[in-house]
């Protein structure tokens, strides 16, 4: 990270910590952005498509049965974004307890945990709103018994993390999220925004929340998967879908670098419209 990369319209500030590295602290939501014709048209298309998807899902006698294959495909693709190599067929074999000896079971177990976290979160929505507590509980399920289980499952980080290529340090990382004290404040502000009334369209709010969660990066591992699950839970909790039928990981996986670049561009330059209209 370099101070000069963060422009005056960035939705936050880059600070130099007492330890001497640069970190980004996002401002509370919502940001200031302009309703351009491109953004309005993109939102209109997304609303229409989502309404059509909801209607198709509700037309089936047992919508939950329809949603299950999509959920498993999403689990595979969302995990692949993070480097897991398990396939859809391997997941089905694992669930059928017919393990192939040549399968990396750690990878399959990570994908299976994604399904468990999705099911757990949807069930918990019956008693608990989308909240920091729910996010921690989802993370605990996601990381149980897999490679990230040493990364404090179910607890927000107590140390600094960063994003960069293999071997990167805090000094040359591509992105450094808020230090722990600032992270806790940012999380409290995010939770307040999720619960606060808003005149912004729900899809816009969900996009803002997804960005903010990834910018805060509150876990030592699993932030990408939890952030994508958060989109699903908000769509269901806010009544936009009755079943978890919309999954974005296929598109994100196909455009992974652009997705990462757009998230970073929002932090550095406040390019909200570009990020919204690209996905």
Secondary structure, DSSP 8 states (H G I E B T S, - for coil): --GGGS-TT-SEEEEE-TTS-EEEEE--S-------HHHHHHHHHHHHHHHHHHHHHHHSTTHHHHHHHHHHHHHHHHHHHTT----HHHHHHHHTT---TTS-HHHHHHHHHHHHHHHHHHHHTTTS-SSHHHHHHHHHHHTTTSGGGGTTTTS--SS---B-STT--TTT-SB----HHHHHHHHHHHHHHHHS--SS-HHHHHHHHHHHHHHH--SSS-HHHHHHHHHHHHHHHTTS-SS-----HHHHHHTHHHHHHHHHHHHHH--HHHHHHH-
